[in-house]
Amino acid sequence: MSGIEFILTGMLAAATPFLLAALGELVVEKSGVMNLGIEGIMSLAAVVSFIIVYHGASHGLAFVGAGFAGVAIALVFGVLALEFRADQVATGLAIGIFGQGLAALIGKPYESLITTGIDKIRLPFLSDLPMVGGLFTQDIVVWLTLAATLAIALVLRHSRLGLVIRAVGENPHAARAIGYPVIAIRYGAIAFGGAMAGFAGAYAATVYTPMWADGMIAGRGWIALALVVFGTWVTGRVFAGAILFGALSLAELAAQAKGVHLPSQLLAAMPYLVTIIILGIISSNKLRMKRNSVASLAKPF
């Protein structure tokens, strides 16, 4: 398999944890709330899902358990941020640290244990195409994530629900004045973001790399947060950013396999460096950032 074919085959799966978490955070931020605890939520959900699968339950049940774990810890953030009006940045960081610490505690007996992943689904004819056929041979979670990306884009842009979420994020006072329950809507968005981060953690621990190790989320939650800004709060751009990061992470592995004479640490850091550079370029365009940003983001209500 050539390096390009290797990247094309694996980039959708590599992008899935980033994309799931980023889509959830996109909805949260569209409602005017910023949850920086994604890394901790993913970590806790990852260990919960791994334990469920390790003890013989199905992957479907593991994803349900991870989703509930993600919602539970996200709602802790929600209570602090919405009811007590705590600073969202500090609260999110605290939730992230708490989630990572709790995951390390719960997962200690399961360090370095492994489970089995799930089978891949081939699309007839398309999966047999030369070079790009691997793109059409993916597991069910990847296909569902692609469907969820399209659904979220349509809901946010073309549905009444999406309009309400965006209205709450842009001007919560005006939204309340016309009868929308701002706090309830934000709770719903936070719960949805927690569930999506939970699914992302479950995918990382039970499908993409079916094992548990402390710190295995390895910054995916932070990259998901960056992807929302990278995509300037537009679903399609968030999707493109996740695919780009997934491809870059595999390019690093392909370069090492080809014997590229660069330090392995530098190659491993390349996806993150590229993300930082792109974020810097996008952030320099003030007009684009202002056009798509959320006016009341992280402001207490």
PyMOL commands that set and color helices and strands:
alter all, ss='L'
color gray80, all
select helices_A, chain A and resi 3-30+38-54+59-83+88-110+126-128+133-136+140-158+160-170+172-177+182-208+220-230+235-257+264-283+286-292
alter helices_A, ss='H'
color red, helices_A
select strands_A, chain A and resi 120-122+137-139
alter strands_A, ss='S'
color yellow, strands_A
deselect
rebuild
show_as cartoon
